[in-house]
Amino acid sequence: MLEKMFYPEAVAVIGASADPRKLGHVVLKNIVEGGFKGKIYPINPKGGEILGLKVYKSVLEVPDEIDLAVIIVPAKFVPDVMEDLGKKGVKNAVIITGGFREAGNEELEEKVVEIARKYGIRIVGPNCQGINNTHHNFCASWPLITMKGKIAIASQSGTVAAAMAEWSQRDGIGFSTFVSLGNKADVDEVDIINFFSKDENTEVIALYIEGVRDGRKFMEAAKKCKKPIVVLKPGVTERGAKAVQSHTKSMAGRNEVFDAACKQSGVVRAENLEELYDFAKAFAYLKPFKGDRILIVTSSGGSGILAVDVLESNGVKVFEADEEIKSRLKDIVPPHGILDNPIDLTGDATAEMYLEVAKATHDLVDAFLLIFGDPIENAADATAEIVKLGKTVVVAFLGGGDVERREVEKMHSYGIPVFPTPERAAKVLVALRRWSDA
């Protein structure tokens, strides 16, 4: 049902504007400059032309069928627009306009939903930042990001989703689809899970949701989904729950109940935005693993200790290197290094040493945590070879200056996610490990 919402072939922008300062211009411009290959119909009562496109005074004047309408007009006009969409036979709408339930206008939002149901129109929003499907070259949102990736981002906060999208572009991994859900008057987290669980361009679903409308349906959808789902739900404190009410009028619900629901349905919870991004990034490119034999290989003893603390604090016991591992590594680890777990190669570490350690031990471990704590040249190529050994490999790179920037960029181009601190990398390992048991 939502196929034409996210993969439209003909789009009407209702409230399109020739004024570059207005959102109606920004969104239309992004659709055009994003390379959308379908038909675009700007709608504005003034008519004329915008960005070289003919402007229609009403959606009813458009001679062709329309798959999706993007609505950016004042809230009081949205019901009339919805009536026109119904008469035109448009079945999907993204209402970017705010000023509904979140502003105390519950009746206005209810009226819009009532009209939508009468005509069978699905709605994303209102009070949202639109959608962006990079694999369809369709950005009915802002900022304009075109880098294709594997993460579907759905968020009630447009800024949260945009931040994750920007980070994915910075890292060079991109995303599949960005969906700003806003007030969730219609399309909600259950619809998102059901749709993207079958989307061939999506490997992981990342959700920022301030409340769940139907807990039972949420759990059922999550259990059926074979792809990882990572959720950040704010409002875990009394004051935070009150802030949620002010933002999108969502019911935050009891945190312990939601936490139990996630555990029962295999959903991974993130505690903050950083984790939401890190976990989604990891699940998009790394495989979950079973077993607790995680070997930490580092050039920084302190960084290795930080990773150990995170793993142990989250229930993953860090094993001590046994005699078999020590005998295999005694000629690889420098005499002044530490031959235990973490394996400390010290500041003398080279990329080749990391590779030699991995080759010598990969049949004895379940996963590797590689911490590059110095400007280690050729780290990316060595890591790519380690990945070929078939184990889950999580990488942290820090303290490497210009070398770090070059190597991290290269790793991301290889599809190897990198994390900037040992703590964040260790948390990723915990998430991957837990999902394998779900």
C-alpha positions as CSV (number, residue, x, y, z in Angstrom):
1,M,0.0,0.0,0.0
2,L,2.9,2.4,0.8
3,E,4.9,1.5,-2.3
4,K,3.9,4.8,-4.1
5,M,4.5,6.8,-1.0
6,F,8.2,5.9,-1.0
7,Y,8.6,5.1,-4.7
8,P,6.3,7.6,-6.5
9,E,6.4,8.2,-10.2
10,A,4.3,11.4,-10.2
11,V,4.5,14.0,-7.4
12,A,2.5,17.1,-6.7
13,V,4.0,19.8,-4.4
14,I,1.1,21.7,-3.0
15,G,2.3,25.0,-1.8
16,A,5.2,25.3,-4.2
17,S,6.8,28.7,-4.1
18,A,9.0,30.8,-6.2
19,D,10.5,32.4,-3.1
20,P,13.8,30.7,-2.2
21,R,13.2,31.6,1.4
22,K,10.1,29.5,1.7
23,L,9.9,25.8,2.4
24,G,7.6,25.3,-0.6
25,H,10.6,26.3,-2.8
26,V,13.2,24.4,-0.8
27,V,11.3,21.1,-1.0
28,L,10.5,21.5,-4.7
29,K,14.1,22.4,-5.5
30,N,15.4,19.4,-3.7
31,I,13.1,17.1,-5.6
32,V,14.4,18.6,-8.8
33,E,18.0,18.7,-7.9
34,G,17.9,15.3,-6.3
35,G,17.5,13.8,-9.7
36,F,13.9,12.6,-9.4
37,K,13.1,10.9,-12.7
38,G,9.3,11.0,-12.4
39,K,6.8,13.8,-13.1
40,I,6.7,16.8,-10.9
41,Y,3.6,19.1,-10.6
42,P,4.1,22.3,-8.6
43,I,0.7,23.5,-7.2
44,N,0.1,27.2,-6.4
45,P,-3.1,29.3,-6.9
46,K,-0.9,32.0,-8.7
47,G,0.0,29.6,-11.5
48,G,3.0,30.5,-13.7
49,E,6.3,28.7,-13.6
50,I,8.8,27.7,-10.9
51,L,12.2,26.2,-11.6
52,G,11.2,25.6,-15.2
53,L,8.1,23.7,-14.3
54,K,4.6,24.6,-15.2
55,V,2.6,25.5,-12.0
56,Y,-1.0,24.3,-11.7
57,K,-3.5,26.4,-9.7
58,S,-5.1,23.3,-8.3
59,V,-4.3,19.6,-8.1
60,L,-7.6,19.0,-10.0
61,E,-6.1,20.8,-13.0
62,V,-3.3,18.3,-13.4
63,P,-4.1,16.1,-16.4
64,D,-2.3,13.0,-15.3
65,E,-2.5,10.6,-12.3
66,I,-0.6,11.6,-9.2
67,D,1.0,9.0,-6.8
68,L,2.0,11.3,-4.0
69,A,1.1,14.8,-2.8
70,V,3.6,16.8,-0.6
71,I,1.6,19.4,1.3
72,I,3.2,22.7,2.5
73,V,0.3,25.1,3.0
74,P,-1.1,26.7,6.2
75,A,-2.8,24.2,8.4
76,K,-6.3,25.7,8.0
77,F,-6.2,25.0,4.2
78,V,-5.1,21.3,4.5
79,P,-8.6,19.9,4.8
80,D,-9.6,21.5,1.5
81,V,-6.4,20.2,-0.1
82,M,-7.2,16.7,1.2
83,E,-10.7,16.9,-0.4
84,D,-9.1,17.8,-3.7
85,L,-6.7,14.9,-3.4
86,G,-9.6,12.6,-2.7
87,K,-11.5,13.8,-5.8
88,K,-8.3,13.5,-7.9
89,G,-7.7,9.9,-6.7
90,V,-4.4,10.6,-5.0
91,K,-3.7,7.9,-2.4
92,N,-0.6,9.1,-0.6
93,A,0.2,12.4,1.1
94,V,3.1,13.8,3.1
95,I,1.9,16.7,5.2
96,I,4.9,18.8,6.2
97,T,2.7,21.6,7.6
98,G,2.6,22.0,11.3
99,G,-0.1,23.6,13.5
100,F,-2.2,20.5,14.3
101,R,-2.4,18.3,17.4
102,E,1.1,19.4,18.6
103,A,-0.2,23.0,18.7
104,G,-3.5,22.2,20.4
105,N,-5.6,21.9,17.2
106,E,-6.7,18.3,17.7
107,E,-10.0,18.8,15.9
108,L,-8.2,20.1,12.8
109,E,-6.0,17.0,12.7
110,E,-9.0,14.7,13.2
111,K,-10.8,16.4,10.3
112,V,-7.8,15.8,8.0
113,V,-7.6,12.1,9.1
114,E,-11.4,11.7,8.6
115,I,-11.1,13.0,5.0
116,A,-8.1,10.8,4.3
117,R,-10.0,7.7,5.5
118,K,-13.0,8.6,3.4
119,Y,-10.9,8.6,0.3
120,G,-8.4,5.9,1.3
121,I,-5.4,8.3,1.5
122,R,-2.4,7.3,3.5
123,I,-0.7,10.2,5.4
124,V,2.9,10.8,6.6
125,G,2.8,13.6,9.2
126,P,1.5,16.2,9.7
127,N,4.2,18.4,11.4
128,C,7.0,16.5,9.7
129,Q,10.2,17.0,7.6
130,G,9.1,14.9,4.7
131,I,10.7,11.8,3.1
132,N,13.9,11.1,1.2
133,N,14.4,7.8,-0.7
134,T,18.0,7.9,-2.0
135,H,17.6,4.8,-4.1
136,H,14.7,6.4,-5.9
137,N,16.4,9.8,-6.2
138,F,13.5,11.3,-4.4
139,C,14.1,14.0,-1.7
140,A,10.9,15.6,-0.6
141,S,12.6,17.0,2.4
142,W,15.7,18.9,3.5
143,P,18.7,18.9,3.6
144,L,19.3,17.4,0.2
145,I,21.3,14.2,0.6
146,T,21.7,11.7,-2.3
147,M,24.2,9.2,-0.9
148,K,22.7,5.7,-1.1
149,G,23.0,3.3,1.8
150,K,21.3,0.5,3.7
151,I,19.7,2.2,6.8
152,A,16.0,3.2,6.8
153,I,15.6,6.1,9.3
154,A,12.2,6.9,10.6
155,S,11.7,9.5,13.3
156,Q,9.1,11.6,14.9
157,S,11.7,14.4,15.1
158,G,12.8,15.7,11.8
159,T,16.0,17.1,13.3
160,V,16.9,13.7,14.8
161,A,16.4,12.0,11.4
162,A,18.3,14.8,9.6
163,A,21.2,14.5,12.0
164,M,21.5,10.8,11.3
165,A,21.3,11.4,7.6
166,E,24.0,14.0,7.8
167,W,26.3,11.7,9.8
168,S,25.7,8.9,7.3
169,Q,26.8,11.2,4.5
170,R,29.8,12.4,6.4
171,D,30.9,8.8,7.0
172,G,30.3,7.9,3.3
173,I,27.8,5.1,4.1
174,G,24.5,6.9,3.3
175,F,21.0,5.7,4.0
176,S,18.2,4.0,2.1
177,T,15.2,6.1,3.2
178,F,14.6,9.0,5.6
179,V,11.0,9.3,6.9
180,S,10.0,12.1,9.3
181,L,6.8,10.8,11.0
182,G,5.8,14.0,12.8
183,N,2.5,13.5,14.7
184,K,1.9,10.0,13.2
185,A,-1.8,10.8,12.4
186,D,-1.8,7.8,10.1
187,V,1.5,6.1,9.1
188,D,3.3,5.0,12.2
189,E,6.1,2.7,13.4
190,V,4.2,-0.4,12.6
191,D,3.6,0.6,9.0
192,I,7.3,1.5,8.8
193,I,8.5,-1.8,10.1
194,N,6.1,-3.7,7.8
195,F,7.1,-1.8,4.7
196,F,10.9,-1.7,5.2
197,S,11.1,-5.3,6.3
198,K,10.4,-6.1,2.7
199,D,12.4,-3.2,1.1
200,E,15.3,-4.6,-0.9
201,N,17.4,-1.5,-0.4
202,T,17.1,-1.6,3.4
203,E,19.2,-3.8,5.8
204,V,18.3,-2.2,9.1
205,I,15.5,0.0,10.5
206,A,16.3,2.8,12.9
207,L,13.4,4.4,14.8
208,Y,13.1,7.5,16.9
209,I,9.6,7.2,18.4
210,E,8.1,9.2,21.3
211,G,5.2,6.8,21.8
212,V,3.8,3.5,20.5
213,R,0.2,3.6,19.4
214,D,-0.5,-0.1,19.6
215,G,2.0,-2.1,21.6
216,R,0.6,-5.5,20.4
217,K,0.9,-4.6,16.7
218,F,4.3,-3.2,17.3
219,M,5.6,-6.4,18.8
220,E,3.9,-8.5,16.1
221,A,5.5,-6.5,13.3
222,A,8.9,-6.6,15.0
223,K,8.8,-10.3,15.5
224,K,7.9,-10.9,11.9
225,C,10.7,-8.6,10.7
226,K,13.8,-10.5,9.8
227,K,15.9,-7.4,9.7
228,P,17.4,-5.7,12.8
229,I,15.3,-2.9,14.3
230,V,17.0,-0.3,16.5
231,V,14.8,2.0,18.6
232,L,15.5,5.2,20.5
233,K,12.5,6.2,22.7
234,P,12.8,9.3,24.8
235,G,10.6,10.3,27.7
236,V,12.0,7.7,30.1
237,T,11.9,10.2,33.0
238,E,8.8,11.9,34.3
239,R,10.0,15.3,33.0
240,G,11.0,13.8,29.7
241,A,7.6,12.2,29.3
242,K,6.0,15.6,29.9
243,A,8.3,17.1,27.2
244,V,7.1,14.4,24.8
245,Q,3.5,15.5,25.3
246,S,4.5,19.0,24.4
247,H,6.4,18.0,21.2
248,T,4.1,15.6,19.3
249,K,1.4,14.9,21.8
250,S,2.5,11.2,21.9
251,M,1.9,9.1,25.0
252,A,5.3,8.2,26.3
253,G,4.1,5.2,28.2
254,R,6.0,3.3,31.0
255,N,9.6,2.8,30.1
256,E,9.9,-0.6,31.8
257,V,6.9,-1.9,29.8
258,F,8.3,-0.7,26.5
259,D,11.7,-2.2,27.4
260,A,10.2,-5.6,28.1
261,A,8.3,-5.4,24.8
262,C,11.5,-4.7,22.9
263,K,13.3,-7.6,24.5
264,Q,10.4,-10.0,23.8
265,S,10.3,-8.9,20.1
266,G,14.0,-8.7,19.3
267,V,14.2,-5.0,19.1
268,V,17.5,-3.4,20.1
269,R,17.1,-0.3,22.3
270,A,19.5,2.6,22.0
271,E,20.0,4.9,25.0
272,N,20.8,8.0,23.1
273,L,21.1,9.4,19.5
274,E,24.7,8.4,19.2
275,E,23.9,4.8,19.9
276,L,20.9,4.8,17.5
277,Y,23.3,5.8,14.8
278,D,26.1,3.6,15.8
279,F,23.9,0.5,16.2
280,A,22.1,1.1,12.8
281,K,25.5,1.6,11.1
282,A,26.8,-1.6,12.6
283,F,23.8,-3.7,11.7
284,A,23.9,-2.4,8.2
285,Y,27.4,-3.7,7.5
286,L,28.3,-6.2,10.2
287,K,26.9,-9.6,11.0
288,P,25.7,-10.5,14.5
289,F,27.6,-13.3,16.2
290,K,27.2,-15.9,18.9
291,G,29.6,-16.7,21.6
292,D,31.5,-14.4,24.0
293,R,35.1,-14.9,22.8
294,I,35.8,-11.3,21.8
295,L,39.5,-10.7,21.2
296,I,40.6,-7.0,21.6
297,V,43.6,-6.0,19.7
298,T,44.9,-2.5,20.4
299,S,47.9,-0.2,20.1
300,S,46.7,1.8,23.1
301,G,46.5,0.0,26.5
302,G,44.2,2.6,28.0
303,S,41.8,2.3,25.1
304,G,41.7,-1.4,25.5
305,I,40.8,-1.0,29.2
306,L,37.9,1.3,28.4
307,A,36.5,-1.3,26.0
308,V,36.8,-4.0,28.6
309,D,34.9,-2.0,31.1
310,V,32.0,-1.4,28.6
311,L,31.8,-5.0,27.6
312,E,31.9,-6.3,31.2
313,S,29.5,-3.7,32.4
314,N,27.0,-4.9,29.8
315,G,27.2,-8.5,30.6
316,V,29.8,-9.7,28.1
317,K,32.7,-11.3,30.0
318,V,36.1,-10.6,28.4
319,F,38.0,-13.9,28.3
320,E,41.7,-14.2,29.4
321,A,44.1,-15.3,26.7
322,D,44.8,-19.0,27.2
323,E,48.1,-20.8,26.5
324,E,47.1,-21.6,22.9
325,I,46.6,-18.0,22.0
326,K,49.8,-16.9,23.8
327,S,51.9,-19.5,22.0
328,R,50.5,-18.4,18.6
329,L,51.2,-14.8,19.3
330,K,54.5,-14.8,21.2
331,D,56.5,-14.0,18.0
332,I,54.0,-11.3,16.9
333,V,53.4,-9.2,20.0
334,P,56.5,-7.0,20.8
335,P,58.4,-8.1,23.9
336,H,57.3,-4.9,25.7
337,G,53.7,-5.5,24.7
338,I,50.9,-7.3,26.6
339,L,50.2,-10.9,25.6
340,D,46.7,-11.1,27.1
341,N,43.2,-9.9,26.2
342,P,43.4,-7.1,25.3
343,I,46.4,-7.8,23.1
344,D,48.4,-4.6,23.5
345,L,50.7,-4.1,20.5
346,T,51.8,-0.8,21.9
347,G,52.8,2.3,19.9
348,D,55.1,0.2,17.8
349,A,52.0,-1.5,16.2
350,T,51.7,-1.7,12.4
351,A,48.8,-2.7,10.3
352,E,50.5,-5.9,9.4
353,M,50.8,-6.9,13.1
354,Y,47.0,-6.6,13.5
355,L,46.6,-8.8,10.5
356,E,49.1,-11.4,11.8
357,V,47.3,-11.5,15.1
358,A,43.9,-12.1,13.5
359,K,45.3,-14.8,11.1
360,A,46.8,-16.6,14.1
361,T,43.7,-16.5,16.3
362,H,40.6,-16.3,14.1
363,D,39.7,-20.0,14.7
364,L,39.8,-19.4,18.5
365,V,37.5,-16.4,18.7
366,D,34.0,-15.3,17.9
367,A,34.7,-11.6,17.1
368,F,37.5,-9.0,16.9
369,L,37.6,-5.5,18.4
370,L,40.4,-3.7,16.6
371,I,41.5,-0.4,18.3
372,F,43.8,1.7,16.2
373,G,45.1,4.2,18.8
374,D,47.8,5.8,16.7
375,P,48.4,7.0,13.2
376,I,48.7,3.5,11.7
377,E,49.1,3.5,8.0
378,N,47.4,0.9,5.8
379,A,45.0,0.0,8.6
380,A,42.1,-0.1,6.1
381,D,43.7,-2.6,3.8
382,A,44.8,-4.8,6.8
383,T,41.2,-4.7,8.2
384,A,39.7,-5.6,4.9
385,E,41.9,-8.7,4.9
386,I,40.9,-9.5,8.5
387,V,37.2,-9.3,7.5
388,K,37.8,-11.9,4.9
389,L,38.6,-14.4,7.7
390,G,34.9,-14.6,8.3
391,K,34.6,-13.2,11.9
392,T,32.7,-10.1,13.0
393,V,35.2,-7.2,13.1
394,V,34.4,-4.0,14.9
395,V,36.9,-1.1,14.5
396,A,37.7,1.9,16.7
397,F,40.1,4.5,15.3
398,L,41.3,7.4,17.4
399,G,44.4,9.5,18.0
400,G,45.5,9.2,14.4
401,G,45.2,12.7,13.0
402,D,45.4,13.0,9.2
403,V,46.3,9.3,8.9
404,E,43.2,8.4,10.8
405,R,41.0,10.5,8.6
406,R,42.4,8.9,5.4
407,E,42.2,5.4,6.8
408,V,38.7,5.8,8.2
409,E,37.4,7.2,4.9
410,K,38.9,4.2,3.1
411,M,37.4,1.7,5.6
412,H,34.0,3.2,5.1
413,S,34.4,3.0,1.3
414,Y,35.1,-0.8,1.9
415,G,31.9,-1.1,3.8
416,I,33.7,-1.4,7.1
417,P,32.0,0.8,9.8
418,V,34.4,2.6,12.1
419,F,33.7,4.2,15.5
420,P,35.6,7.1,17.1
421,T,36.0,5.7,20.6
422,P,36.6,2.3,22.1
423,E,33.5,2.7,24.3
424,R,31.2,3.2,21.3
425,A,32.8,0.3,19.4
426,A,32.4,-2.0,22.5
427,K,28.7,-1.0,22.8
428,V,28.2,-2.0,19.2
429,L,29.6,-5.4,20.0
430,V,27.2,-5.8,22.8
431,A,24.3,-4.9,20.5
432,L,25.4,-7.3,17.8
433,R,25.8,-10.1,20.4
434,R,22.4,-9.5,22.0
435,W,20.5,-9.4,18.7
436,S,21.9,-12.8,17.8
437,D,20.2,-14.2,20.9
438,A,16.9,-12.5,20.2
